[in-house]
Amino acid sequence: MRVGIVCEGITDFVVLEAIAGAVLADRQPTFTLLQPDHDRVRRPGVPRSAGGWQAVRAFLEAGNAQL
């Protein structure tokens, strides 16, 4: 099973990978970091305050995440 993880930083990835790995241990998951580049998340016209989960959601809704 392939699992993509989107997060804001590498520390988040380590934690989420450990949690998902424990929950899905019987399926022998492999993990891929789908951490969008800062430039790909920030789009013209998007205020700086719209970062974090809102920017990640916009990144995913735009179809940019590929496993």
N, C-alpha and C positions, 0 to 999 in steps of 0.2 A: 504494500500500500504506500502510495506517495502522498505526502502531506506538505502543502505549502503554508508557510507562516509569514504573515505580513506584520511588521512591527516597526517601531520608531528607532530602535537601537539594538545593538548586538546583545546587550544585557537582557533585554526583553526576549530575544530569540533563545538564549540559553535557558531561561525560566520556562518559556512556553514549550520548548522542545522537550524538556524534562517532564513536564506535566502531561503533554500529549503522548510521550513515549511510555509513561506509566499506564495511562488509560488504554492505550492501543497495543500494549506489549504482545498480546497474543496474535496480532496481525503483522508483526515484524515491520513496522513502518520505517520509511526513509524520509528524511526531512529536507526541504529546500527552502532557503531563505528568499522570500519574495519582498525584500525590502526595497521599495522604490527609491531611486536617486532623488536627492533633494530637488534638483532641477526638474525632474519629471513630475513630482508632486506639486510643486509650485507652478501655477499657471498664471499668465497675465490676467490681471483683473481680480485675482483672489487675494483678499487682504491677509497680512501676516498672521492675524489672529485666527484665521481659518485653517491652521495647521493641525497637526495631531491626527486624531481619528477621523476628522472631517476630510482631511486631505487624503488619507489612506482610502476612505470610502470612495471618494471621487476617482482616485487612481484605479481602483478595482472596477467601478462602474464603467469606466472608459475602456475596459477590456485590455488593459496593459499587462496584466499578470498572466504569465505563461509558465506552466510547469515543464 
